[in-house]
Amino acid sequence: MTVHMIVLNGGSSSGKSGIARCLQACLPDPWLALGTDTLVDAMPASMRASDAGIEFAPDGQVTVGPEFRALEAAWIEGVAAMARAGARIVVDEVFLGGVDSQRRWQKALDGLDVLWVGVRCDSAVAAGREVARGDRIGGMAASQADVVHRGMVYDLEVDTTHTESMECARAIATRVD
């Protein structure tokens, strides 16, 4: 299988972005790293505090509305189009919608060879990283650590609780032609 995309799914501060950077360093071909943070950062500020957009509650809970879902659908199709045009892409995602989130991506990526990777991390460790980062709302890591994996089907799972990003990336890279 010639992998066109690697989809990393895990909770906030689980180590997905670090793994994506390490994959870019260890894979022989150039790979783009795109993620849900890229999408959120591209949205107008007004959508980051709106029932229709995306809301971050003080306890770390995240809710999304219809305008977010519409832009997310366009984003997913756009990322899929880049892969179909020949770009190799690592997607850093947080499947807050569980299997429905994965299904949206699967539909858009139909016909492409995709490596689905679950990125796990103990919620207490992820919460510590969250505090150290300073750019996340407290509670996101703990609330997402397990819920994003419920019902998921992966080709491979890695756990960053005690494993460095580069080691995880190397394990993933062995599955990429």
PyMOL commands that set and color helices and strands:
alter all, ss='L'
color gray80, all
select helices_A, chain A and resi 16-26+36-42+45-49+66-84+99-108+123-133+140-144+147-149+165-173
alter helices_A, ss='H'
color red, helices_A
select strands_A, chain A and resi 5-9+32-35+54-56+62-64+89-93+114-120+156-159
alter strands_A, ss='S'
color yellow, strands_A
deselect
rebuild
show_as cartoon
